[in-house]
Each structure stands twice: as C-alpha cells, then as structure tokens.
Amino acid sequence: MGAAISRKNFLLGAAAAASTSMLMERQARAARRYVIKFGIDLATDHPATLHVRQVAAQVRKATGGVVQIGVFPNSELGDDTHMLSNLRAGAIEMMGIGDNILATLVPSAAIDNVGFAFKDSKTAWAALDGAVGDIVRADIGKAGLVPMHGIWDEGFREITTSTKPIVTPEDLKGFKIRVPPSPISLSLFKALGAAPETINVAELYTALQTHVVDGQENPLGNIETQKFYQVQKYCSMTNHMWVGYWMVAGASFWKRLPANYQKIVADAFATQAPLQRTANDQLNASLQAKLAQQGLIFNTPDTAPFRAKLMQAGFYKEWQGKFGTALWSTLEKYTGTLA
C-alpha cells in the first residue's frame, strides 16, 4: 500500500512540475520581445525612410510592442555593403537595399537596372510585383535572405556634373563619374565611354566636393536629400536606369520570429510599399523646380543615341547572356524587345 501511495504521489508531483514548466514557458514567450535593427543608406527624410518608420509604428501597434523595429537611416549602421554583410552574419535583422547593390550577392536583382528598359515607374512596379519579381524573390531566398514582397521605389537615375551638361554620349567620353558598387552600373557607363568609379553613397558628397569624381548619377530624391546640388552644377535628365529597394530580413532571424509576427511584419511592409512608391514618385516629379532654384541647371537630352551606343557596345547582348534567356524574356514581356 505504501509503495502505491508513493508512486501516486510521484506521478502527481511530476504532473505538477510539468504543468509549472509549461506555464513558465508560456510566460517567458509572452514576455519575450523581438527587437529588429533595420538599416538603410538613404537619408532621414527620404520617402523610404519615412515609410519604414510607418512600418515600425504599424508593427509595434499590431503586436502590442512585442515586436519593435529600430530604424537606422543615412548609413548609421555602415554603408550598404557593410550592412549586407552584417545582415547575413546576423548582426542586424533587416535592411533596405538597392537592387543594384543586392546584385553583388543575387545577380538577378539587377534585372530592373538594364539601361533605358522601363518607360515609367509603373511599368517597373508591375514587372517586380509580377513574373520578374517572382524570379528575383526566389533567388533572394536561395541566398539566405527573406524578401518582403513589394519592391520600394528609388526612381530613375539622372546624371549630375560639376563641369558640363551631358547632351550626347560623346560628353561622357573619359568622364570621371561615380557609380555605386554595382556590376551593371559599371558596365553601363563603361559601354557609354565614361570612366566610372565605385564609391559608396556615404562617401560621395566628399568625393564630389574634392573632385575625386566630377559627376554622379542618382534619382532626384537622392540628389536633394543628400544635398549633392551643393557640389554639382548641371543635371541631365537621362532616366538611364530605374532602381528599387528590396526590404529584406536575415533568414536566421526570420526563422526565430513566430509565424504570427512574421505575417504582421510582412503585411506592414506590403501596406506601406504602394504608399512609399507614390510618395517617391511625387517627390521626384516635384524636385526639378526646387533643385533649379537651388542652382542646378537642367537639360533633357535625347536618349536614343545613348541607347544606340549601348547597343553598339554590346551592352544588351552581354547582360542578356548574364541574366539568362528565361529572366530576360520575362523582362521583355513588360518592356518590349531590348536586345
């Protein structure tokens, strides 16, 4: 009888211990906070930064403060290549990264950077939300990153210089121009006859000021928020390349984030993506007059000779080969024939 009672007491005690353990585990989960460091190289007042802050507010509210996103703009966590390295190492959890920079890890991410490919931003958004984006998102996933679905907008890139307006491709012959550390950007300007140099955006203002380079190319939003108009004289509206920003998470962090919070974060980025696109489009459309008042002299060159120069130099054939037939033909469904 005594042995039976002891066994009964043992089982009751074990059950109580298990119940207590489960309760403590639930309490620990309830008390856990997920803090996301989000880095981006764009300025504090750039539409992308402003709408990531809206994502952070939306996520904080939806999770009751359990998931918190700290936003670090203006390369506060290092330049874009440094942040990408830290993201992959798990030192930060998320970042916004230009497709041209992401392409150093995920080559297909540069597909929307093909020179003079898109007639307008809406065509680029359609391609990246659709079949082109499906291929790129899959490749980003294979590289150990988790992309949010909708690409954000940086816009069409224009050329600024301190020495002369760019009117024809001949004006770029031997011209020292900064490009981001992006293979397709280097390729495009070499094909146009320029002398491109890769410099991260965090160092670009000083490089222009000291004439390490005499020009650069960026969307008007960046030219304004980074104050490049203070060290440049001319702006040529070439619209030579469209660039978007992918919002990506590190895969190891994303796996640790419970599924319900993953959905909240992804949904918040999806909600803000079209709002950011509209805001950035409106900003770029409004800035020419403002930048002209701040001293930039604008011209709008005929882009046909620039595209012909790229064709002659073999730029399109080269990148068709690099991207592969499947991805290139998918792009051409949105852009029309390029090569």
N, C-alpha and C positions, 0 to 999 in steps of 0.2 A: 504493500500500500504506500509506504513511504517513498519507494522508488518511483511509483506512478505519479505521486504528487510533485516530486522533484522535476520529473520530465515535463509535467503540465506547466509548472512554474517557469521552466526553462523556455518552453515554446512561447508562453505569454510574454516573457521578457524579450525574447528575440523579435517577436512581432512588434512590441512597443519600440524597441530600438530601431527596427526598420522603418516604422511609421515616423519616428522622430527624425531619422536620417532623411527621409523623403521630404518632410516638412522643411527641414533646414536647407535642403537643396532647392526647393521651390522658393524659399525666402531669399536665398542667395541669387537665384535667377532674377527674382523680382527687383532686387537691389542693384543688380549689375547695370552699369552704364556703358554705352558704346560711344566713344569719342573718336570722331573722324577728322583727321587733318587733311584738308583739301587745299592743294597748292595750284596756282595758276600764274603765268608770267605776265598777264595783262594788267593794266593799271586799275587802281581802286575804283575809278569812276567809269570804267568800260562797261557796256551793257552785259557782257558775260559775267563779270564780277558781281554786278548788282543783282543779276538774276540767280547766281549761285547763292547769294545771301538770302534771296527769297526761298530757294530750296531749303536752306538751313532752317529758316523760320517755320516753313511748312512741315518739315520733318520733326522738329522739336515739338510743335503743337500736336501733331498726329500721334507721337509716341509718348506724350506726357513728359518729355525731357529725357527719356531713356536713351534716345539716340541724338547726339549733338554733333553738328558739323562746324568745325572751326575753319574759317575761310582765310587763306593767306595769299593775297594778290601780289602783283608787282615784283615777282621773283623773290619774295621774302624767304622762301624755303630753298632758294637756289635757282639757277637757270633751268630751262625746261629739260635739257638733257640730264642734269643732275637730279631733278625731281623724278624723272622717269626711272633712273637707276634706283633711287630710294623707294619708289613705289614697288618695283619688282623685288627689292630686298625686304619689304615690309616695314620700312622706317616711316612711311606715310601711307595713308589708307586710300586716298583718292586724289585725282588731279584732272585738270582740263588741259588738253594738249593739242596743239595744231596738228592737223593730219600730215603736214609736210615734215614735222619733226618725228611724229609717231612712225612715219615710213622708214626711219632708220632701223626700227625693230620689226615693223609689219609693212613690208614693201607695198602691198596692195592699198594701203591707206592713202597713198599719193595719187590714186587714180583720178580723183577730182581736181588735182593740181595740173592736169595736162593743159598746156598753153592754149588760150583762146578757145577752150572747149565749150563753155556754157554761155548762152546768150543773156541769161539773167540769173539771179539768185534762186528764184522759184524753181527753175529747171534743175539746179544743183540740189535743192532740198528734195525734190521729187526723186531724183536718182539715188540719193543717200538714204531716204526713207524707204525706198523700194529695192529693186533687184541688185543694184550696185552695192547698196549698203548691206544687204544680206550677205554678200560675199565678204565684204570687209569686216563686218562684225564677227563672222565665223573665224576669220584669220586672226583677229584681235584675241579672241578666246583661245585659240591654239597657242598664242604667245604668252599665256598666263595672266591675262588681264580680262576684266569683265566690263564691256562697254554698255553704257546706257543707250537706249535705242536711238533716240534722235540726235543727229549731229547739230551742234550750235554754230552760229554764223559769225565769221570774222569779215567776210566780204571779198570783193575784188581788190586786187593789189594794183597800186599805181606807182609810178617812178618819180621820186624827187631827186633833185640835184642842186649843187651849190654853184655850178659853173655855166650851165646852158640848158635850154629845154630839149627834150628828146622828141624829135619830129619824125625822123626816119630811122631805120635800123643802122644806117651809117653813123648816126650820132652816138651809138653805143660802142663803136669800134675802139677797143682798148680801154674803155671807160671803167674806172675803179668803182664798182658798186657792191654794196653789202647785200648778201643773201643769207637767210637762215641756214643752219647746218642741215640741209635737205638735199639729197642727191638730185631730185628733179629740178629744183631751183637752180643749182649749179649747172646742170645740163642745159636748161633753157637759155640761160644768159651766155653760156659759152657758145651755144649754137647761134645766138644773135651777135656774136663777135665781141662781147664785153669781157672784162677781166674781173669776174666775181670773186669775192672773198667771204668766207663764212664767219659771222660774228653773232654771238647771242644777243638778244634784244636788250638784256640788262646792260650791255657794254656799248650799245650802238650810238647813243647820244654823244658820248665822249669821242667815239671813233669818227663821227661826222664833224664834231667841233674841232678836232685836231687834224682833220683831213687824212686820216688813215685810209678812208674811202671818201669819194666825192659825191656819192649818192646812195640811195637805198630804195627799197620797194616794199610798200605796206598799204593796207586799206586806209582810207581817210580817217576812220575812227582811231587807229593807232597813231597816225601822223599827228592827230590833235591831242589825244590823251598822253602820248609820250613826248609831246612838245617838240617834235622834230622840225616844225616850221620855224623854230628859233635859230636853227643852224642849217637851213636849206632855203633856196631862193625860188626854184621852179618846181612845178608839179605837172607831170604829163599823164593825162588820164588814159592809160593804155588798157586797163582792165585785162591784163595779160594772164592772170591766174586767179581762180577762186579758192579760198581757203576756209575750212571749217574747223571747229574744235570738238574733239571727242571727249566726253566726260567718262572717265574710266576708273575702275576700282582694282586694287590688287586682289588676285584670286584667293590667296590665303586668308586675307581679312574677310572677303565676301563670304567664304565658307563658314567662318565663325559667326557671322551675323545671322540670327534666326530668320527663317523664311518670311515671317510676317513683317519683319523690319526691312528685309531686302525689298519686298514689294512696296513698302511705304517710300523708301528712298528712290527706287526706280520710278515710281509713279510721280514723285515730286519733280524729278528731272524731266520726265515726259511732259508734265504740265507746263513747266517753265520754258521748255525748248522753243515752242512756237512764239511765245511772248518775247523771248530773247531775240529770235530771228527778226521779228517785226521791229523791235526797238533798235537793233543794229542797222537794219535796212534804212529806217527813218533817220538815224544819226548820220550814216554815210551820205544820204541824199541831201541832208541839210548843211553839211560841213563845207562845201566848196565856197559858199559865200562868206562863211565865218573865217576860213583859212585865208581867203583872199584879203579880207580886212586885216588879218594878222601879218600880211606881207608876202604870201606865196603868190607867184604868177602862174596862172593855169594855161594849159593848151590841151587840145583834144586831137591827137594825131590819127591819121587813117591807119587802122590796124591791119589792113590787108597785106601791105608789104612786110610787116613783121611776121605774119603767119606764113607768107610765101618764103621768107628767109628760113624759118624753122623747117618748112617742108624741104627746101633745097639742101639744108644741112643734115637731113635725115633724122630730125628730132622725133617725129611721129612714128616712123618705122622702128626706131630704136626702142621707144617706150612701148609700142605695141608688142614687140618681142619680149620685153621685160615683164610686162603685165600678163601676157598670155592671151590667146585667142578668145577664151571664154569671157574673161573680165573685160577685155577691150570691146568685144562685140556687144556686151551688155551695156557698157557706157554709151556706145553709138546708138543704142535704141532711144536714148534721151537727147543726144547731142547732134545726131546725124553723122555722116561719114567724116572722119577726121584725117585718116592717113590715105 
